Amino acid sequence: MKRFVLLDTTPIPENGGALCLFEYGEDFVIKIQGGDGGQLMNTRMHGSEDALAEIPCRKVAGRPASRVLIGGLGMGFTLASALKHLGKTAEVVVAELVPGVVEWNRGPLGEKAGNPLLDPRTVIRMEDVAKVLQAEPQGFDAIMLDVDNGPEGLTQKANSWLYSAGGLSACAKALRPKGVLAVWSASADRQFSDKLKKAGFKAEEVQVFAHGNKGTRHTIWIAEKLKG
C-alpha cells in the first residue's frame, strides 16, 4: 500500500511557511507544510503544466533567438515543455524564489521531467519573478506564470500583485511586440479575463486536463500583447 514519505522540507522566503517534498510510490508530491493536506503539484499529473509552455512557445518558436520567462520552476515540467518546443538558439529564464525547489529539481525530481536544468538553454534566476519582469522591459517573447494556485495567491500573498492591474501591466512592458503571456490556474476566473483585456492583451481562456484526457481540468489564459 502506497503512503506518503517525507523527503525534505524547505522554507518559503519572506513567507514564514515551508514546502514539503513527499515520495508517494513511484511519484513525488509537493505540499504546503501544515496545510489542509492538499497537493500543490505532483509528478503524475502535469498535463496542464506542459500545455502552459507548449501553447505560447509554439507561437514564438520561429522568432530568431527567442527568449522566454517562466515564473515558478515547480517540478520542472513547464521548463521541459518550453525547451521541447523552442529552437536551439532560444533562452529559457526561470525565476524561482524557493532555493529548495531548485535543489529538488537537481536531485530526486530531475529524472521525472528529463533533467531540464541540465539543458544549456536554461537560465535559473533565484529571485521573485516580479523583479525580473520589472528589470527587463521588452526582454521576452513569452512569459509563463505558474507561481501559485492562480489569480489569488496561496503560498505567497505577494504573488497576488502579479495578477493585479499593475502586475499585468509589468508583464505587458516586459514582452516584446506581439509577445504572449500564459497564466496557469487551478480554476476559471472571469474577472481575470477582463483584467487581461484592460492591460492591453487579447485573451483566451483554455481548459486543459491535468492528466491525459479525463478528470480534473485546469485553466490557462493565453494573452497576446496588442500594442508595442
C-alpha positions in Angstrom: 0.0 0.0 0.0 1.4 3.4 -1.0 2.0 6.0 1.6 3.4 9.5 1.8 7.1 9.6 2.8 8.5 13.0 3.7 11.8 13.5 1.9 12.6 17.2 2.7 11.2 20.5 3.9 12.3 23.9 2.6 11.3 27.4 3.8 9.5 29.9 1.6 11.4 33.1 1.7 9.6 36.1 3.2 6.6 34.0 3.9 7.3 32.1 7.2 5.9 28.9 5.7 7.5 25.9 4.1 7.1 23.4 1.3 7.4 19.7 1.8 8.5 17.1 -0.7 7.0 13.7 -0.4 7.6 10.4 -2.1 4.4 8.5 -2.9 5.1 5.2 -4.6 6.8 6.0 -7.9 5.7 9.6 -7.8 6.6 12.8 -5.9 4.3 15.3 -4.3 4.8 18.9 -3.0 2.6 20.2 -0.3 2.5 23.3 2.0 3.7 22.4 5.5 0.8 22.4 7.9 -1.7 22.9 5.2 -5.0 21.1 4.7 -3.3 18.1 3.1 -3.9 19.2 -0.4 -1.2 18.8 -3.0 0.3 21.8 -4.8 1.7 19.6 -7.5 2.7 16.0 -8.3 4.7 14.2 -10.9 1.8 12.1 -12.1 -0.5 14.9 -13.2 1.3 17.6 -15.2 -0.6 17.9 -18.5 -1.6 21.5 -17.8 1.9 22.4 -16.8 3.1 21.0 -20.1 0.5 23.0 -22.0 1.4 26.2 -20.2 4.6 26.2 -22.1 3.6 24.4 -25.3 0.9 26.8 -26.4 2.9 30.1 -26.1 6.2 28.6 -27.1 4.8 27.3 -30.4 3.7 30.8 -31.1 7.2 32.3 -30.7 9.4 29.4 -31.6 10.0 30.8 -35.1 11.5 34.1 -33.9 15.2 34.5 -34.0 16.9 33.8 -30.7 13.6 33.6 -28.9 13.7 34.3 -25.2 11.0 33.3 -22.7 10.5 33.7 -18.9 8.9 31.1 -16.6 7.7 32.3 -13.2 8.0 29.3 -10.9 10.1 26.1 -11.5 7.7 23.7 -9.8 8.6 20.2 -10.8 10.3 21.2 -14.0 7.6 20.1 -16.4 6.8 23.6 -17.8 10.5 24.2 -18.3 10.9 20.8 -20.1 8.0 21.6 -22.3 9.3 25.0 -23.2 12.7 23.5 -24.2 11.0 20.9 -26.3 9.0 23.5 -28.3 11.8 26.1 -28.8 14.8 26.2 -31.1 18.4 25.6 -30.4 19.2 29.3 -30.0 16.4 30.0 -27.5 16.9 31.0 -23.9 14.6 30.0 -21.1 14.8 32.1 -18.0 13.3 30.5 -14.9 12.6 32.8 -11.8 12.3 30.6 -8.7 12.0 32.2 -5.3 12.5 29.0 -3.2 16.1 27.6 -3.4 15.0 24.2 -2.1 12.7 23.7 -5.1 15.7 24.2 -7.4 17.7 21.6 -5.4 14.8 19.1 -5.6 14.8 19.5 -9.3 18.6 18.9 -9.4 18.0 15.8 -7.2 15.0 13.5 -6.9 12.7 15.3 -9.3 15.1 15.8 -12.1 14.7 12.5 -13.9 10.9 12.8 -13.9 11.0 15.8 -16.1 14.0 14.8 -18.2 16.6 16.9 -16.3 15.7 20.2 -18.0 18.1 22.1 -15.7 21.0 20.5 -17.5 20.0 22.0 -20.8 22.4 24.8 -21.8 19.4 27.0 -22.8 18.2 27.1 -19.2 19.0 30.1 -17.0 17.9 30.0 -13.3 17.3 33.2 -11.5 16.9 32.9 -7.8 14.6 35.8 -7.3 11.0 36.9 -7.4 9.6 36.8 -11.0 8.2 40.3 -10.4 11.7 41.7 -10.1 12.8 40.0 -13.3 9.8 41.4 -15.1 10.4 45.0 -13.9 14.1 44.8 -14.7 13.8 43.7 -18.3 11.4 45.9 -20.5 10.8 44.1 -23.8 13.1 41.4 -22.7 10.9 38.4 -23.6 8.9 36.9 -26.4 6.7 34.9 -24.0 6.1 34.8 -20.2 4.6 31.8 -18.4 3.3 32.3 -14.9 2.8 29.3 -12.5 3.9 30.9 -9.3 0.8 30.0 -7.3 -2.6 28.3 -7.5 -3.9 31.0 -9.8 -5.0 34.7 -9.6 -5.4 34.5 -5.9 -2.1 33.8 -4.2 -1.9 30.8 -2.0 1.7 30.1 -1.0 2.8 33.7 -1.1 0.5 36.7 -0.6 2.8 38.9 -2.5 2.1 36.8 -5.6 -1.3 38.5 -5.9 0.5 41.6 -7.2 1.3 39.6 -10.4 -2.3 39.2 -11.1 -3.3 42.8 -10.4 -3.6 45.6 -12.9 0.0 46.7 -12.0 1.4 43.2 -12.4 -0.2 42.6 -15.7 1.0 46.0 -16.9 4.5 45.0 -15.9 4.1 41.7 -17.9 3.0 43.7 -21.0 6.0 46.0 -20.7 8.4 43.0 -20.3 7.1 41.5 -23.5 8.4 42.2 -27.0 6.0 43.2 -29.8 3.3 40.5 -30.2 4.6 38.8 -27.2 2.5 36.1 -25.4 1.6 35.8 -21.7 0.4 32.5 -20.4 -1.1 32.1 -16.9 -1.9 28.8 -15.1 -4.8 28.5 -12.7 -6.4 25.7 -10.8 -9.8 27.2 -11.7 -11.5 29.6 -14.1 -11.9 33.3 -13.2 -14.0 35.5 -15.5 -12.8 38.7 -13.7 -9.2 37.8 -14.5 -10.0 37.6 -18.2 -11.4 41.1 -18.0 -8.2 42.3 -16.2 -6.1 40.9 -19.1 -8.1 42.8 -21.7 -7.8 46.1 -19.7 -4.0 45.5 -19.5 -3.8 45.5 -23.3 -4.0 41.8 -24.1 -6.2 39.8 -26.4 -7.0 37.0 -24.0 -8.3 33.4 -24.5 -9.2 31.1 -21.7 -8.2 27.5 -22.4 -9.3 24.4 -20.4 -6.7 21.7 -20.1 -6.8 18.3 -18.5 -4.4 17.8 -15.6 -3.7 14.2 -16.7 -4.5 12.6 -20.0 -7.9 13.4 -21.4 -10.1 13.0 -18.4 -10.6 14.1 -14.8 -9.6 17.4 -13.3 -9.3 20.4 -15.7 -7.1 23.4 -15.1 -7.3 26.9 -16.7 -4.6 28.5 -18.8 -5.0 32.1 -20.1 -3.3 32.8 -23.4 -2.9 36.5 -23.8 -1.3 38.2 -26.8 0.1 41.7 -26.5 -1.8 44.0 -28.8 0.5 47.1 -28.9 4.2 47.8 -28.8 
